[in-house]
Amino acid sequence: MTCVVCKIGETRTATTTVTLERAGMTLIFKGVPAEVCANCGEAYVDQETTQTLLREAEEAAQSGVQVHICEFAGVGR
């Protein structure tokens, strides 16, 4: 697909790092599968992966985590 940010580059399957911040909590997920623009680096994460990230973020928030860095475990974990 053509990148909606730079409108020049084409995306390709790759991985990215996703940082989520909420109420003083910072979560960093490395190795998240995404479509990444070859021109500007903008990453697009699909709906299923996004749902997994948000579920893991909610679990971390409930456990009282303030900072967490991890390798993405995958969808359906």
N, C-alpha and C positions, 0 to 999 in steps of 0.2 A: 504494500500500500504506500501511497505517497504521504509523507509526513505532514500532519496538519499544522505543525509549528513553523517549520522553515519553508514548507511548500516546494522544496527542491529534492530532498533526499528520499530514497526508498528504504523501507524498513526491512530488516532481516532478523531471523531467529537468533537470539543470543541470550545472555543473562545480564542482570543489572543489580544494583544495590538499591533497596527501598528503605527510606527513613520515615518513621512515623513518630509524631510528637503529640502528646495530649496531657494536659494538666500536670506538667512537670515531669512526665515520663518520656523517655526517648528509646525507641526500638529501632535497631538496624538489622535488616535481613539481607544477607549476601547471597548471590547465586540465584536470584529470582528469575525464572524464565519470562522472557518478554520479547516483543518485537521492537528492535532498536533502530533508529534512523542512522543510516550510514553517513549522513552529512552533519547533523547537529547533535546526535546522541540522545535525543528525546526517546524515552522508553514508554512502551504501551504494554500494560499488563492486562491479561484477559480477566473476565468476570470470575471464573472459578478460582483463579490464583488470588485475586483481590479478596474474595470471600474467605479464603484460607488465611491470608495475612490479617484481615480484620478479626477473625476468630482468635488467632494466636495473640493479637494485641489485647483483646478483651480478657483473655486468660491471664496475660501478664499483668494487666491493670488490677485485676481482682486479687492477684497474689502479692501486690505491693511493690512490684519491680519499679525501679527508677530509671535504670539504664540497662539495656540488654542488647548484646550483639550476637547474632547467630547465623549459621548457614541455613538457608531455606530448606525445610524438610520435604516439601512437596505438597501437592494437592491431595486431599483425601486422607491426610495423616490422622 
